């Protein structure tokens, strides 16, 4: 039973963290800024992008932040606000 509860807690955490990012990126697509503008904005701040894509309504980046730390990060596509970051 303990093993089941631990697995359920892990699964719930993964789902709720994705739902959290999705809620913060809940912007109509016609209000989004372009992916090119987004990539330029974060590289101007010192980020290095390995891969950028749309995921659950957010711009998702795999790469390195301004401190050189390897990250997976989610940004609001309208404001480019960082809404979630995993390292």
VEXSE-851279 format. One line per field, with one value per residue (C-alpha): residue number from 1; residue in one letter; y, z, x. Coordinates in steps of 0.25 Angstrom, whole numbers, plus 5000, padded with zeros to 4 digits. Each point is the difference from the previous one (the first is absolute). Example, Ala and Ser with C-alpha at 12.3 -4.5 7.8 and 13.67 -1.06 7.14 Angstrom:
% residues 2
seq (1, 2)
type (A, S)
y (4982, 5014)
z (5031, 4998)
x (5049, 5006)
% end
This chain:
% residues 87
seq (1, 2, 3, 4, 5, 6, 7, 8, 9, 10, 11, 12, 13, 14, 15, 16, 17, 18, 19, 20, 21, 22, 23, 24, 25, 26, 27, 28, 29, 30, 31, 32, 33, 34, 35, 36, 37, 38, 39, 40, 41, 42, 43, 44, 45, 46, 47, 48, 49, 50, 51, 52, 53, 54, 55, 56, 57, 58, 59, 60, 61, 62, 63, 64, 65, 66, 67, 68, 69, 70, 71, 72, 73, 74, 75, 76, 77, 78, 79, 80, 81, 82, 83, 84, 85, 86, 87)
type (X, X, X, X, X, X, X, X, X, X, X, X, X, X, X, X, X, X, X, X, X, X, X, X, X, X, X, X, X, X, X, X, X, X, X, X, X, X, X, X, X, X, X, X, X, X, X, X, X, X, X, X, X, X, X, X, X, X, X, X, X, X, X, X, X, X, X, X, X, X, X, X, X, X, X, X, X, X, X, X, X, X, X, X, X, X, X)
y (5000, 5010, 4997, 5003, 5013, 5004, 4998, 5007, 5012, 5001, 4998, 5011, 5010, 4998, 5003, 5012, 5006, 4999, 5005, 5012, 5004, 4998, 5009, 5011, 4999, 5000, 5011, 5000, 4997, 5013, 5007, 4992, 5007, 4992, 4989, 5008, 5012, 4991, 4993, 5014, 5005, 4989, 4999, 5015, 4997, 4990, 4987, 4989, 4992, 4985, 4999, 5008, 4996, 5002, 4991, 5001, 5015, 5004, 5002, 4989, 5001, 4990, 5007, 5008, 5012, 5013, 4993, 4988, 4991, 4989, 5002, 4996, 5013, 5004, 5015, 5007, 5002, 5014, 5006, 4991, 4999, 4988, 4991, 4987, 4995, 4986, 4997)
z (5000, 5003, 4987, 4993, 5008, 4996, 4986, 5000, 5007, 4989, 4989, 5006, 5001, 4986, 4995, 5009, 4996, 4985, 5003, 5008, 4988, 4990, 5009, 5000, 4984, 4998, 4989, 4987, 4989, 4992, 5012, 5000, 4995, 4990, 5004, 4993, 5008, 5013, 4996, 4998, 5013, 5008, 4993, 5002, 5015, 4999, 4998, 4990, 4993, 4997, 4996, 5001, 4997, 5004, 5012, 5006, 4996, 5005, 4993, 5005, 5000, 5002, 5001, 5010, 5008, 5002, 5010, 4991, 5008, 4991, 5001, 4995, 5001, 4996, 4996, 4998, 4984, 5002, 5010, 5000, 5015, 5006, 5006, 5004, 4999, 5003, 5000)
x (5000, 5011, 5007, 4986, 4999, 5014, 4998, 4986, 5007, 5011, 4990, 4991, 5012, 5004, 4986, 4997, 5014, 4996, 4986, 5006, 5009, 4988, 4991, 5011, 5001, 4985, 5001, 4992, 5009, 4997, 5007, 5013, 5013, 5008, 5009, 5011, 4998, 5000, 5013, 5006, 4995, 5006, 5013, 5001, 5000, 5011, 4992, 5005, 4989, 5002, 4986, 4987, 4986, 4985, 4995, 4987, 4998, 5014, 5013, 5009, 5015, 5011, 5013, 5009, 4996, 5008, 5008, 5004, 4990, 4994, 4985, 4986, 4992, 4986, 4996, 4987, 4999, 4994, 5009, 5012, 4999, 5007, 4989, 5007, 5014, 5006, 5015)
% end
